[in-house]
Amino acid sequence: MNHLLPGKGKVHSKLPIRAFLKKDKIYAWCSCGYSGSQPLCDGSHNSIRVPDLKLKPVRFIPDKDMEVWFCNCKQTKNRPFCDGSHKDLVEKDKLEGIFD
């Protein structure tokens, strides 16, 4: 069940993804949900024809080597990191009898 929620990107997955980041490397997290290189941006947002979807990648540079959990549901309020928002989507699916 991949869908767009108002002001957020398409849900790619309802589980976060762990990543190991390198100090001083530039990363661009996909906020639209359409990248084929999740959780990172591959430029797919440039060819999407969804009215009012103006999501751009979230770029950041770690100041140290670090392990992070990237949001894959694209609903986080702590972009690009997981804040547990996917749990609301999973719970909603359970209530509606939908599982993926």
KOLRO-379899 format. One record per residue (C-alpha): y, x, z; residue in three letters. Coordinates in steps of 0.1 Angstrom, whole numbers, padded with zeros to 4 digits, always signed. Layout:
# residues N
YXZala ...
This chain:
# residues 100
+0000+0000+0000met +0029+0021-0013asn +0062+0003-0012his +0099+0009-0008leu +0116+0000+0024leu +0153-0006+0024pro +0172+0028+0026gly +0140+0048+0027lys +0116+0063+0001gly +0082+0051-0010lys +0055+0055+0016val +0033+0084+0004his +0009+0084+0033ser +0008+0069+0068lys -0002+0103+0082leu +0021+0134+0087pro +0011+0167+0072ile +0011+0200+0091arg +0027+0230+0074ala +0034+0266+0083phe +0069+0276+0073leu +0083+0311+0067lys +0116+0323+0082lys +0145+0323+0057asp +0126+0306+0029lys +0143+0275+0014ile +0123+0243+0016tyr +0131+0209+0000ala +0113+0180+0016trp +0107+0149-0007cys +0126+0119+0006ser +0118+0096-0023cys +0080+0096-0019gly +0074+0101-0056tyr +0068+0139-0057ser +0034+0151-0069gly +0038+0181-0046ser +0040+0162-0012gln +0055+0168+0012pro +0078+0189-0008leu +0101+0179-0037cys +0091+0185-0073asp +0122+0168-0089gly +0105+0135-0095ser +0135+0117-0080his +0154+0126-0112asn +0132+0105-0134ser +0127+0074-0112ile +0142+0042-0124arg +0146+0023-0092val +0180+0006-0088pro +0200+0018-0058asp +0175+0046-0049leu +0197+0075-0043lys +0174+0097-0022leu +0177+0134-0026lys +0155+0161-0012pro +0163+0174+0023val +0168+0212+0021arg +0165+0235+0050phe +0159+0271+0059ile +0138+0279+0091pro +0154+0305+0113asp +0119+0317+0124lys +0082+0313+0112asp +0071+0280+0125met +0045+0252+0124glu +0059+0217+0117val +0046+0182+0110trp +0063+0168+0079phe +0068+0131+0076cys +0048+0116+0047asn +0056+0079+0053cys +0093+0087+0045lys +0105+0064+0073gln +0114+0090+0099thr +0148+0091+0116lys +0143+0129+0120asn +0141+0140+0084arg +0121+0159+0073pro +0099+0159+0104phe +0075+0133+0117cys +0089+0111+0145asp +0059+0087+0147gly +0074+0060+0124ser +0041+0058+0105his +0026+0042+0136lys +0047+0011+0130asp +0034+0009+0095leu -0002+0012+0106val +0003-0014+0133glu +0019-0038+0108lys -0011-0033+0085asp -0035-0041+0113lys -0017-0073+0121leu -0017-0083+0085glu -0054-0073+0080gly -0044-0045+0055ile -0059-0010+0059phe -0055+0021+0037asp 
